[in-house]
Amino acid sequence: MTLKQASSPRVAIYCRVSSDRVGEELGVTRQEQLCKARVKKNKWLLVDTYKDNNVSASKKKSRPEYFRLLADLKSGRINTIVVYAMDRLYRKPRELEDLLEIVDSSPNQIKVETLTGSSLDLNSADGIANIRILVTLAKRETDMMTKRIQDKHQELALAGKPHGGERAFGYESDQITINKEEAKIIKEMVKIFLATQSTGAVVRHLNAKKIKTSRGGTWGRRGVTKILSNPRYAGYRFHKGELHKAVWKPIIDDETHKLLVSILSDPSRRTTPDNKRRYLLTGLCVCGGCGSKMSNMTRGKKLESSNTYACRSDQAIKATGCGHVRMLGRYVDAFVIEAVMTRLKADKKLLKSLSTSGDTDFRRSHVEALKEVENWKVKINEAQDMWTQNIVSKDSFITMKKNLDIKLNQATKELMEIEAIAPAQVLLKGEDFHSAWDKRNVEEKRALLRVLISEIRIGPASNPGSNKPDFSRIEIIWRQ
């Protein structure tokens, strides 16, 4: 080990608070005052103060001031970090290693001082061992706190009690007492939507009347959809994919809620320009932790460069997974494509079985399948018209639509299987597999994959937070 250069303390004060709901920075201000008192008492040179307000050290959230501190430590601008307590600096043992790498490469002695009594010289074996122990204990406390919160939410859910949070529109701040005026508005929203089947019509009505949301803002389609589909208003508490009878009174009846959800979840309501999936493996990926279907998450405007297949737990989008498993889409796509290409090259019988007797037969079957899908969509629209015109009762409509949806899904599945033949035929012509694949559009690629693959299981990360691909997490279940 190289001899470290001793020098007078050039101090950085680091302050962090996980949650600052009022935005007044009282927590970080108090930490800063106490740390400055320690610096003044020891007559150290205070170089800079670094404050991350409303930022958790245990979640995947950027800490800009922390990273600025590391950069200044690496450059030699500072050599001593003063914090209120170790958990303000670290709650992830993995992140501590970034600091220790800087210590190992720095010619200066580096120390961490806490107001709780710890003075750690990171150039000594004891100092490194002690800081690792402290960070591990901080992580344990975080895990225990998370478990306590989860247990409390589960207890509240089973009892049908609210879990806190922002006030729900239609209820008072206690989340139980009905706000009579807002309850009338919700019933009005339901009536307009059932008559028009348009969330836009509801939005225009609310904003025209200058009715505000529970936050005091204007209405949008997403906010309206969230209320119309929320089981809370039918008297249920939603938690981890399960409904529990709530202690509060409902604003709408159970059957009306089911009807709203049925209409809102109708695939024909999709409004994307081509009404097609954008991502290759959506619908095929399954969480290896809880078995739920994984959906796509995106960040930023460039969807293709940031998609992630994720197990989600979000009542607003009816996602009932564990919420703990995700993997970057480009890694999963690349692995699955290569596996499919390898299998098709090796299994000539499989490849041949995907071909048809002729292009004419394929076109005829494809046209017939398209007509079948459109036929069931028309019947669903007719059933909805019959209900809105009071020709059939609400109960009869719900039964009719359920049966028609089954028929539509079956016809859609048959259409997909027929469409899967198109990319396989191209591959049969002897062209380079990868070149042929690249010429197909997303729907054609997806059609072929649906025929070959039953599901793709993505297991939990062995090293959470790492951006490096771990292909051992991916398991492809092939169709027989």
C-alpha positions as CSV (number, residue, x, y, z in Angstrom):
1,M,0.0,0.0,0.0
2,T,1.4,3.4,-0.9
3,L,2.1,5.9,1.8
4,K,-0.7,8.5,1.9
5,Q,0.1,12.2,2.1
6,A,-1.2,13.7,5.4
7,S,-2.7,17.2,5.1
8,S,-4.9,19.5,7.0
9,P,-8.7,18.7,6.7
10,R,-10.3,20.3,3.7
11,V,-13.9,19.7,4.6
12,A,-17.1,18.9,2.7
13,I,-20.4,18.9,4.5
14,Y,-22.9,16.5,3.0
15,C,-26.6,16.7,3.9
16,R,-29.5,14.6,2.7
17,V,-33.2,14.2,3.4
18,S,-35.3,11.5,1.8
19,S,-38.6,13.3,1.8
20,D,-39.4,17.0,1.9
21,R,-43.1,17.3,1.2
22,V,-43.5,20.9,2.1
23,G,-40.3,21.9,0.2
24,E,-38.8,24.0,3.0
25,E,-35.6,22.1,3.3
26,L,-35.8,22.1,7.1
27,G,-34.1,18.8,7.5
28,V,-31.1,19.6,5.4
29,T,-30.8,23.0,7.0
30,R,-30.7,21.5,10.5
31,Q,-28.1,19.0,9.4
32,E,-26.0,21.7,7.9
33,Q,-26.1,23.9,11.0
34,L,-25.0,21.0,13.2
35,C,-22.2,19.9,10.9
36,K,-20.9,23.5,10.6
37,A,-20.8,23.7,14.4
38,R,-18.5,20.6,14.4
39,V,-16.3,22.1,11.7
40,K,-16.0,25.4,13.6
41,K,-15.2,23.7,16.9
42,N,-12.3,21.7,15.3
43,K,-11.1,24.8,13.3
44,W,-11.3,23.0,10.0
45,L,-11.4,24.6,6.6
46,L,-14.9,24.3,5.1
47,V,-14.5,24.1,1.4
48,D,-18.1,23.4,0.3
49,T,-21.5,22.2,1.3
50,Y,-23.4,19.5,-0.7
51,K,-27.2,19.2,-0.2
52,D,-29.5,16.6,-1.7
53,N,-33.0,17.5,-0.6
54,N,-36.0,15.2,-1.0
55,V,-33.7,12.4,-2.4
56,S,-33.5,8.8,-1.1
57,A,-30.2,7.0,-0.7
58,S,-31.8,3.6,-0.9
59,K,-33.9,4.0,-4.1
60,K,-32.8,4.4,-7.7
61,K,-32.9,8.2,-7.7
62,S,-30.1,10.4,-8.8
63,R,-28.1,12.3,-6.1
64,P,-26.5,15.2,-8.1
65,E,-24.7,16.8,-5.1
66,Y,-23.4,13.4,-3.9
67,F,-21.8,12.8,-7.3
68,R,-20.4,16.3,-7.3
69,L,-18.8,15.5,-3.9
70,L,-17.2,12.3,-5.2
71,A,-15.7,14.3,-8.2
72,D,-14.2,16.9,-5.8
73,L,-12.9,14.2,-3.6
74,K,-11.2,12.5,-6.6
75,S,-9.7,15.8,-7.7
76,G,-8.2,16.4,-4.3
77,R,-10.3,19.6,-3.6
78,I,-11.6,18.0,-0.4
79,N,-10.3,15.2,1.8
80,T,-12.7,15.0,4.7
81,I,-16.5,14.4,4.6
82,V,-18.6,15.5,7.5
83,V,-22.2,14.1,7.8
84,Y,-24.8,14.1,10.4
85,A,-25.0,10.3,10.4
86,M,-23.7,7.5,8.1
87,D,-27.2,6.7,6.7
88,R,-27.3,10.3,5.3
89,L,-24.3,9.3,3.1
90,Y,-24.9,5.7,2.3
91,R,-27.6,3.0,2.6
92,K,-26.3,0.8,-0.1
93,P,-23.1,-1.2,0.5
94,R,-22.5,-1.3,-3.2
95,E,-22.3,2.5,-3.5
96,L,-19.7,2.6,-0.7
97,E,-17.3,0.8,-3.0
98,D,-17.2,3.8,-5.4
99,L,-15.9,5.9,-2.5
100,L,-13.3,3.3,-1.5
101,E,-12.0,3.1,-5.1
102,I,-11.3,6.9,-4.9
103,V,-9.6,6.4,-1.6
104,D,-7.4,3.7,-3.0
105,S,-6.2,5.8,-5.9
106,S,-5.9,9.1,-4.0
107,P,-2.4,10.3,-2.8
108,N,-4.2,12.0,0.2
109,Q,-5.6,10.6,3.4
110,I,-9.4,10.6,3.3
111,K,-11.6,10.6,6.4
112,V,-15.4,10.5,7.1
113,E,-16.6,12.3,10.2
114,T,-20.1,11.8,11.6
115,L,-21.8,13.7,14.4
116,T,-22.8,10.4,16.0
117,G,-19.3,9.8,17.1
118,S,-17.6,8.0,14.3
119,S,-14.3,9.2,12.9
120,L,-13.2,6.9,10.2
121,D,-9.8,7.0,8.5
122,L,-10.4,5.3,5.2
123,N,-6.7,4.7,4.6
124,S,-6.6,2.1,7.4
125,A,-8.0,-1.4,7.4
126,D,-9.9,-0.7,10.6
127,G,-11.5,2.4,9.1
128,I,-12.6,0.6,6.0
129,A,-14.0,-2.4,8.0
130,N,-15.9,0.0,10.3
131,I,-17.5,2.0,7.5
132,R,-18.6,-1.2,5.8
133,I,-20.2,-2.3,9.0
134,L,-22.0,1.0,9.5
135,V,-23.3,1.1,5.9
136,T,-24.4,-2.6,6.3
137,L,-26.3,-1.7,9.5
138,A,-27.9,1.3,7.7
139,K,-29.0,-1.0,4.9
140,R,-30.5,-3.4,7.4
141,E,-32.4,-0.6,9.1
142,T,-33.8,0.4,5.7
143,D,-34.8,-3.2,4.9
144,M,-36.5,-3.4,8.4
145,M,-38.3,-0.1,7.9
146,T,-39.5,-1.2,4.4
147,K,-40.8,-4.5,5.9
148,R,-42.6,-2.6,8.7
149,I,-44.3,-0.3,6.1
150,Q,-45.3,-3.3,3.9
151,D,-46.7,-5.2,6.9
152,K,-48.7,-2.1,7.9
153,H,-50.1,-1.6,4.4
154,Q,-51.1,-5.3,4.3
155,E,-52.8,-4.9,7.7
156,L,-54.7,-1.8,6.6
157,A,-55.7,-3.5,3.3
158,L,-57.1,-6.6,5.0
159,A,-59.1,-4.3,7.3
160,G,-60.3,-2.3,4.3
161,K,-58.8,0.9,5.7
162,P,-57.2,3.7,3.7
163,H,-53.4,3.8,3.6
164,G,-53.0,7.6,3.7
165,G,-51.5,9.6,0.9
166,E,-53.3,12.4,-1.1
167,R,-57.0,13.0,-0.7
168,A,-59.1,11.1,-3.2
169,F,-61.5,13.2,-5.2
170,G,-65.0,12.4,-3.7
171,Y,-63.8,11.9,-0.2
172,E,-62.6,14.2,2.7
173,S,-59.0,14.3,3.9
174,D,-59.7,11.3,6.2
175,Q,-60.2,9.2,3.0
176,I,-63.4,7.8,4.5
177,T,-66.1,10.5,4.7
178,I,-67.8,11.2,1.4
179,N,-67.6,14.7,0.1
180,K,-71.2,15.1,-1.1
181,E,-70.6,17.8,-3.7
182,E,-67.7,15.8,-5.3
183,A,-69.7,12.6,-5.1
184,K,-72.4,14.2,-7.2
185,I,-69.7,15.2,-9.7
186,I,-68.4,11.6,-9.9
187,K,-71.9,10.3,-10.6
188,E,-72.2,13.0,-13.3
189,M,-68.9,11.8,-14.8
190,V,-70.2,8.2,-14.9
191,K,-73.5,9.2,-16.5
192,I,-71.7,11.3,-19.3
193,F,-69.2,8.6,-19.9
194,L,-71.7,5.8,-20.2
195,A,-73.8,7.9,-22.6
196,T,-70.8,8.9,-24.8
197,Q,-68.1,6.3,-24.0
198,S,-65.7,9.2,-24.3
199,T,-63.4,10.3,-21.6
200,G,-62.8,13.5,-23.6
201,A,-66.5,14.4,-23.3
202,V,-66.2,14.1,-19.5
203,V,-63.0,16.2,-19.5
204,R,-64.7,19.0,-21.5
205,H,-67.7,19.0,-19.2
206,L,-65.6,19.3,-16.0
207,N,-63.4,22.0,-17.3
208,A,-66.2,23.9,-18.9
209,K,-67.9,24.0,-15.4
210,K,-64.5,25.0,-13.9
211,I,-64.5,22.0,-11.6
212,K,-61.1,21.4,-10.1
213,T,-59.3,18.2,-9.2
214,S,-58.4,17.3,-5.6
215,R,-55.1,19.0,-6.2
216,G,-56.8,22.1,-7.5
217,G,-55.9,21.6,-11.2
218,T,-57.8,21.1,-14.4
219,W,-58.9,17.7,-15.7
220,G,-57.3,15.5,-18.3
221,R,-58.2,12.1,-19.8
222,R,-55.8,10.2,-17.6
223,G,-57.3,11.7,-14.4
224,V,-60.9,10.9,-15.5
225,T,-59.9,7.4,-16.5
226,K,-58.3,6.9,-13.2
227,I,-61.5,7.8,-11.3
228,L,-63.8,5.9,-13.6
229,S,-61.8,2.7,-13.2
230,N,-60.8,3.0,-9.6
231,P,-62.4,0.3,-7.3
232,R,-62.3,2.7,-4.4
233,Y,-65.5,4.4,-5.7
234,A,-67.3,1.0,-5.6
235,G,-66.2,0.6,-2.0
236,Y,-63.1,-1.6,-2.4
237,R,-59.5,-1.3,-1.1
238,F,-57.0,-2.4,-3.8
239,H,-53.7,-3.8,-2.6
240,K,-51.2,-6.1,-4.4
241,G,-53.6,-7.2,-7.0
242,E,-56.4,-8.0,-4.6
243,L,-59.6,-6.2,-3.7
244,H,-60.8,-5.9,-0.1
245,K,-64.1,-4.6,1.1
246,A,-63.5,-1.1,2.3
247,V,-64.7,0.7,5.5
248,W,-65.8,3.7,3.5
249,K,-69.2,3.9,1.7
250,P,-69.2,3.5,-2.1
251,I,-70.2,6.3,-4.5
252,I,-71.1,4.0,-7.4
253,D,-72.6,0.5,-7.2
254,D,-70.5,-2.6,-8.0
255,E,-72.2,-3.4,-11.3
256,T,-71.7,0.1,-12.7
257,H,-68.0,-0.1,-11.7
258,K,-67.6,-3.5,-13.6
259,L,-69.3,-2.0,-16.6
260,L,-67.0,1.1,-16.6
261,V,-63.9,-1.2,-16.3
262,S,-65.2,-3.4,-19.1
263,I,-65.7,-0.5,-21.5
264,L,-62.4,1.2,-20.6
265,S,-60.4,-2.0,-21.0
266,D,-61.9,-2.7,-24.5
267,P,-58.9,-3.1,-26.9
268,S,-60.9,-1.3,-29.6
269,R,-60.6,2.0,-27.6
270,R,-56.8,2.2,-28.3
271,T,-55.9,5.4,-30.0
272,T,-52.3,4.9,-31.2
273,P,-51.9,5.7,-34.9
274,D,-51.4,2.1,-36.1
275,N,-53.0,0.4,-33.1
276,K,-50.0,-1.9,-33.0
277,R,-47.5,-2.8,-30.3
278,R,-44.3,-0.8,-30.5
279,Y,-42.1,-3.3,-28.7
280,L,-40.9,-6.8,-29.8
281,L,-41.6,-8.9,-26.7
282,T,-44.5,-7.1,-25.0
283,G,-47.0,-9.8,-23.9
284,L,-44.5,-12.6,-24.0
285,C,-42.3,-11.6,-21.0
286,V,-43.3,-13.0,-17.6
287,C,-41.8,-12.0,-14.2
288,G,-39.7,-14.9,-12.8
289,G,-40.4,-13.6,-9.3
290,C,-44.2,-13.6,-9.2
291,G,-45.3,-14.9,-12.5
292,S,-47.2,-11.8,-13.7
293,K,-47.1,-10.5,-17.2
294,M,-44.4,-7.8,-17.7
295,S,-45.2,-4.6,-19.5
296,N,-43.1,-1.9,-21.0
297,M,-41.7,1.1,-19.2
298,T,-40.1,4.0,-21.1
299,R,-38.0,7.0,-20.2
300,G,-37.8,10.2,-22.3
301,K,-39.0,10.8,-25.9
302,K,-36.8,8.3,-27.7
303,L,-38.9,5.2,-26.8
304,E,-36.7,2.8,-28.8
305,S,-33.6,3.6,-26.8
306,S,-35.1,3.4,-23.3
307,N,-37.7,0.7,-23.2
308,T,-37.6,-1.7,-20.2
309,Y,-39.6,-4.8,-19.7
310,A,-40.9,-4.5,-16.1
311,C,-43.1,-6.3,-13.6
312,R,-45.3,-3.4,-12.5
313,S,-47.5,-2.8,-9.5
314,D,-49.7,0.2,-10.3
315,Q,-53.5,0.4,-9.6
316,A,-53.9,3.2,-12.2
317,I,-52.9,0.9,-15.1
318,K,-54.4,-2.3,-13.5
319,A,-50.9,-3.7,-13.1
320,T,-50.9,-6.3,-10.2
321,G,-47.3,-7.6,-10.3
322,C,-44.7,-7.5,-7.5
323,G,-43.0,-4.5,-9.0
324,H,-39.5,-5.7,-8.3
325,V,-38.2,-7.2,-11.6
326,R,-37.2,-5.3,-14.7
327,M,-34.6,-5.6,-17.5
328,L,-33.5,-3.3,-20.3
329,G,-35.4,-4.1,-23.5
330,R,-32.4,-4.0,-25.8
331,Y,-30.7,-6.8,-23.8
332,V,-33.8,-9.1,-23.7
333,D,-34.5,-8.5,-27.4
334,A,-31.0,-9.2,-28.5
335,F,-30.9,-12.5,-26.5
336,V,-34.2,-13.7,-27.7
337,I,-33.6,-12.9,-31.4
338,E,-30.3,-14.7,-31.3
339,A,-31.9,-17.7,-29.6
340,V,-34.7,-17.8,-32.2
341,M,-32.2,-17.5,-35.1
342,T,-30.1,-20.3,-33.7
343,R,-33.1,-22.6,-33.2
344,L,-34.4,-22.0,-36.7
345,K,-31.0,-22.7,-38.3
346,A,-30.6,-25.9,-36.3
347,D,-34.1,-27.3,-36.7
348,K,-34.9,-27.6,-40.4
349,K,-38.2,-29.6,-39.7
350,L,-39.4,-26.7,-37.5
351,L,-38.6,-24.1,-40.2
352,K,-40.3,-26.2,-42.9
353,S,-43.4,-26.7,-40.7
354,L,-43.9,-22.9,-40.6
355,S,-44.3,-22.7,-44.4
356,T,-47.6,-22.9,-46.3
357,S,-48.7,-24.8,-49.3
358,G,-48.7,-21.6,-51.4
359,D,-49.0,-17.9,-51.4
360,T,-52.6,-18.0,-52.8
361,D,-53.7,-20.2,-49.9
362,F,-52.0,-17.9,-47.4
363,R,-53.6,-14.7,-48.8
364,R,-57.1,-16.4,-48.8
365,S,-56.7,-17.5,-45.2
366,H,-55.4,-14.2,-44.1
367,V,-58.4,-12.3,-45.7
368,E,-60.9,-14.7,-44.0
369,A,-59.2,-14.2,-40.6
370,L,-59.3,-10.4,-40.9
371,K,-63.0,-10.6,-41.8
372,E,-63.6,-12.7,-38.7
373,V,-61.9,-10.3,-36.4
374,E,-63.8,-7.3,-37.9
375,N,-67.1,-9.3,-37.6
376,W,-66.7,-9.7,-33.8
377,K,-65.7,-6.1,-33.4
378,V,-68.9,-5.0,-35.2
379,K,-71.0,-7.2,-33.0
380,I,-69.5,-5.7,-29.8
381,N,-70.3,-2.2,-31.1
382,E,-73.9,-3.3,-31.9
383,A,-74.3,-4.7,-28.3
384,Q,-73.0,-1.4,-26.9
385,D,-75.5,0.5,-29.0
386,M,-78.3,-1.7,-27.8
387,W,-77.5,-1.0,-24.2
388,T,-77.1,2.8,-24.7
389,Q,-80.5,2.8,-26.4
390,N,-82.1,0.8,-23.5
391,I,-82.9,-2.1,-25.8
392,V,-81.1,-4.5,-23.4
393,S,-80.5,-4.2,-19.7
394,K,-77.1,-3.5,-18.1
395,D,-76.7,-7.1,-16.9
396,S,-77.6,-8.5,-20.3
397,F,-75.0,-6.2,-21.9
398,I,-72.3,-7.3,-19.5
399,T,-73.0,-11.0,-20.3
400,M,-73.2,-10.3,-24.1
401,K,-69.9,-8.4,-24.1
402,K,-68.1,-11.0,-22.0
403,N,-69.0,-13.7,-24.6
404,L,-68.2,-11.5,-27.6
405,D,-64.8,-10.6,-26.1
406,I,-64.0,-14.4,-25.9
407,K,-64.9,-14.8,-29.6
408,L,-62.9,-11.7,-30.6
409,N,-59.8,-12.9,-28.6
410,Q,-60.0,-16.3,-30.3
411,A,-60.3,-14.8,-33.8
412,T,-57.4,-12.4,-33.1
413,K,-55.2,-15.3,-31.9
414,E,-56.0,-17.3,-35.2
415,L,-55.1,-14.2,-37.2
416,M,-51.8,-13.8,-35.4
417,E,-50.9,-17.4,-36.1
418,I,-51.6,-17.0,-39.8
419,E,-49.6,-13.7,-40.0
420,A,-46.7,-15.6,-38.3
421,I,-46.2,-17.5,-41.6
422,A,-45.1,-14.4,-43.5
423,P,-41.6,-13.9,-41.9
424,A,-41.0,-17.7,-41.9
425,Q,-41.6,-17.9,-45.6
426,V,-38.9,-15.3,-46.2
427,L,-36.4,-17.2,-44.0
428,L,-37.1,-20.4,-46.1
429,K,-35.9,-18.8,-49.3
430,G,-32.3,-19.2,-48.2
431,E,-31.6,-15.6,-47.5
432,D,-29.3,-14.8,-44.6
433,F,-31.4,-15.2,-41.4
434,H,-30.5,-11.9,-39.8
435,S,-30.9,-9.9,-43.0
436,A,-34.4,-11.5,-43.6
437,W,-35.3,-10.7,-40.0
438,D,-34.3,-7.1,-40.2
439,K,-36.5,-6.6,-43.2
440,R,-39.7,-7.6,-41.2
441,N,-41.8,-5.0,-39.3
442,V,-42.4,-5.4,-35.6
443,E,-45.8,-7.1,-36.0
444,E,-44.4,-9.7,-38.4
445,K,-41.5,-10.4,-36.0
446,R,-43.9,-10.6,-33.1
447,A,-46.2,-13.0,-35.0
448,L,-43.4,-15.5,-35.6
449,L,-42.2,-15.3,-32.0
450,R,-45.7,-16.0,-30.7
451,V,-45.7,-19.2,-32.7
452,L,-42.3,-20.3,-31.5
453,I,-42.3,-19.1,-27.9
454,S,-44.8,-19.8,-25.1
455,E,-43.3,-17.2,-22.7
456,I,-40.0,-15.5,-21.7
457,R,-39.3,-15.6,-18.0
458,I,-37.1,-12.8,-16.6
459,G,-35.7,-13.5,-13.1
460,P,-34.8,-11.0,-10.4
461,A,-31.4,-9.3,-10.7
462,S,-28.6,-10.9,-8.6
463,N,-26.9,-7.5,-8.6
464,P,-29.7,-4.8,-8.4
465,G,-28.8,-1.5,-9.9
466,S,-26.2,-2.9,-12.4
467,N,-26.6,-1.9,-16.0
468,K,-24.6,-4.8,-17.2
469,P,-26.6,-7.6,-18.9
470,D,-27.1,-10.8,-17.0
471,F,-28.5,-13.2,-19.6
472,S,-28.7,-16.0,-17.1
473,R,-31.8,-14.2,-15.8
474,I,-33.7,-15.0,-19.1
475,E,-35.4,-18.3,-19.7
476,I,-37.2,-19.0,-23.0
477,I,-40.1,-21.5,-22.8
478,W,-40.5,-22.9,-26.3
479,R,-43.8,-24.1,-27.8
480,Q,-43.9,-27.8,-28.7
